[in-house]
Amino acid sequence: MPEKLNAKELCAKARRLRKVILEMCIARGGHLASSFSCIEILVCLYYGGLLKFDPRRPGWNGRDRFVLSKGHAEAAYYAVLADLGFFPSGWLDEQYRRGLCRLGGHPDHKLPGVEVSTGALGHGLGMAVGMALAARSDRSERKHVVLMGDAECTEGAVWEAALLASCHKLDNLLAIVDRNRIGSLDFTENYTSLDPLADKWRAFGWQVAECDGHDPGRLLQCLEDLGASRHPAPRMLIAHTVKAKGIDFMENDPIWHVRSLDDPSLIAEARRQVEGGGPDGHA
């Protein structure tokens, strides 16, 4: 495991990885807006001392299990895994949506560091519930963390898994919802209203917390508090985020889920904002 970073260091790590993600998506497309929505969450999990893992031994049995249910944030996931040394950083240039395509448009379980193939939304939580149940049967102390998109919370399979986790009081399971309020083509509240989302998860028997998903300090504190709780229930963190955070002409605009960043003037402006920390210098 890497050395645990403090809040300031986590911010710096997220800023550096945003630059990596941007260049990946300029070169080969990919889900830039979704990746920028959740990069601070991934950074806190992997560099904040919250997950046990060993890049030299990706299959180590004592590792915690992480499931990226919102597989369309693949660019952020790959940037983190490469930075940690799960696979060569050169793959980001050579294998992301090109060449042998080891780094495809959604994560594949054959890639070191990736537990399950994801991208068909609504299934990540159910897989994590199964892993958590298996760990309990094995008397294992490993944790299970799943990062979901809020739009996939419109899927019935999510709530079936939520009921099962609550029924079995899976306190070894933590789910995080990236609450950016945008699906693939529209705002979530325009087609299936999710609010009050926190109350819904509480009604399903989960312990729930909420925080700013772009504030590593608050994220880390909330995640540590949930992990330290002795309440016999699965944990849920609703992280309030902005889709495409840090690039003002893309923020909160559903079209950028699928639109490529290929206009030279927009590329130059995106690079300027990401290099400077966002449109206001404080992304």
N, C-alpha and C positions, 0 to 999 in steps of 0.2 A: 504494500500500500504506500502511496506517496505521503509525504509529510502533510499533516493537517494544516490547512491555510486559515488565517483569520479573515474577518469580513473585508478588510481593505485588500488583502491579497486575492480573495475570491473575486472581488470587483475587477481587479487588474487581469486576472485569468480570463474572466468572461469577455472583457474588452479585446484581449488578444485573440481569443477564439472566434469572436465576431468577424474579425478581419480574415481569418482563415476560411470561415464559412462563406463570406461574401465572395472571395476569389474562387472558391469551388463552384458556386452557383453562377457566377459570371461566365466561367469557362464551360460549364456543362449543364446549366439549368438546375433543376432541383427545387426543393421546397424552402426557399429562403425565408419567407415571412413566418412560416411555422417554426423554423429553427431559431429565429431571433426571438420568438415568443417564449421559448423555454430554455434558452441556453443558461441562464442563471440557476434554474432549477437543477439542471444536469451538473453544473459546476459545483453546487453545494453538495449534491449527493456524492460525487466522485472525489472531490478535493476537500470536503469539509469533515472527513472522518466518520461519515455516516454509513458507508458500505465497506464490508470486508471483501477484498479481492486481491489477486496476484497476477499482474499482466504476464509474468513468466510462466504461470501455470493457470491458463484460463479455465481449465476443467477441475481445478482444486475443489474437492468435495466440501471443504469448510467455508467456501465463499458464500456471501449473501447473493440472492437472486434479484436481478433487476429486469423488468419487462417494459420496453418502450411500446406501449399499446398504440400511441399515436405515431405509427411508423413513418408517417410523412414528415417527421422532423429528423429524417435520416442524416442530413448534412451535419447538424449539430452533434448527433450521436457519434458519427464517424470522426469528427474533429476531436472530440473528447477521447475516444478510444485510441486514436493515433497518437495524441499528445501523451497519453499514459504509457504507450509502448505495447499495446496489444497486437499491433501490426505496424509495418514500416510507414512512416509519415509520407513517403514518396507515393504510396498508394492513393493518396488524396488527389494527386495530379494524374497518375497513370491508370488508376482502376475505378475512379468514380464515374459511373455511367459511360465508360469507354473501355477499350482493351478487353481483358478477360471479364471485366465488369464484376470484380469481387465486391465492389461497393455499389450496389444497385440502387434503384429508386426507392426501395424499402429494405429494411435490414433482413438479412438471411442468417439463420442459426448456424450455418457453416463458418461464419466469420468469427474469429477469436474475440471473445468478450460479449457476444450476442447469444442470449439464452434461447430465444424463440424467434421464428420468422413472424413479422407483423406487418400490418398495412391494411388488412381486412378489419375495419374498425368494429369495436364492440366485443372483441374476443380476449384482449389482453388481461382484463380483470379476472375472467373465468380461469385462464391458464394460471395466473398467480394464485388464485384461491386453491386450485388443485395442488400446486407446489407447496403452499402453506399447510394444507392438510397432510400431505405426504411427510413433510418435515416433522409435524407433530407426531405422526405415527412412528417415525424413526427416532423420536426423542432428540431431534436436532435443535440447536439454538439459532440456526441461521434465520436471517430476516428476509422478507420478500417485499419488494417495492415495485409498484407499477405506476407509470406516468401515462395519464389518459388525456385526450382532448375533451373539451366540454361538449362539442357537437356529437361525439360518440355516446354521450350520456342520453341521447335520444333512442338508443338501441335497447330493446327489451332484454337482450342477453346480459347487459350491464347490471340491470336491477335483479335479475335472477341470481347472478353471481354475488351481488351485494347481500341478498337475503341469505344465501348459503353461508357466506363468511360470518354474518351476524349470528346465525343459528349455532355455528360451531365456535363462536367467540374467538375468532382468529386474531389474537393480539400480536401475532408474528407477521401480520400483513399491514402494510401502509400503502394507501393509494393517494396519488396526487392528481388533481384535475387542473390542467392548464386552462384557466377561465379567461380566454381572450374574446369570447362572445361572437366568434365568427366561425362558420363552417366552411365548406369548400366554395360556396357561391353566394352566401348571404349571411346576415346576422342571425344567430341562433334564436333570438327572441321573435324573429319574423316568421319562423315556420314551426317551431315547437318550443314554447316558452319553458325555460328551465328554472327560473326563479320562483320561489326562494330555494336555491339549490342546497344551501347548507342545511336548511330545515328538512329537506327531503332525505338527505343522508342520515341525519339524526333520527328521523322517523323509522329508518331501516335498521337502526340499532348501532350506528357507527359513532365513534368519538370524533368530533369535527373541530378543526381550527381553520382560520382564514388569515391571509396576509398578502402583502404586495409581492408578487412573484418576480419582481426585478430588483428587490432589495436583499442582497445576500445575507446581510446581518439579521434581518427579520426572518428570512427563510430558514437560516441555520438554527435560530432560536426556536422557532415553531417546530421544526423537525426534531430537534433534540428533546423538546418538551413532550411531544407526542411519543417519541421512543422511550422516554423515561416513565411514562404513565403506567400505573399498575392496574388500570381499569381493564377488565376482561372483555375487550371488544376490538374489532378491527379499527384502524385509524384512517382518517381522511383529512388531507390538507387541500383546501381550495386556494389556489394561487392566482390572484388577480393580475392579469398580464395585458399587454398590448401586442397585437399581432404586427410583426415587422418592426418591433421596438427599435428605435435608433435611427430610422430613415424616414423622415417626416412625410415625404410624398407617397410612401407605401403604408404608413401606419393606419390601422383601422379601415382599410379598403379591401373588401373581399376579393376583388379581381386579382390581387397579387398572390393569391393562393396558387393560381395556375399561370399567371402571366410571367414571361421570362424577362429578365433585366438585360435587354440587348441594345437599348438606345445609348449611343456613346455619351451624350450629355447627361443622361440619368445615371449611367455607370460612374462618370466622373463625380457627380454630386453625391452618390451613395458612398463612394470611397472617401470623399472629403468628410462626410458626416461621421462615418464609422471610425475613420482615423482620428477625428477630433472628439469622439465620444458622443456623437449624436447632434441633432440640429441645435441644441442649446448647450452642447459641450458636456452634458451630464447623463448620458444614456447608461 
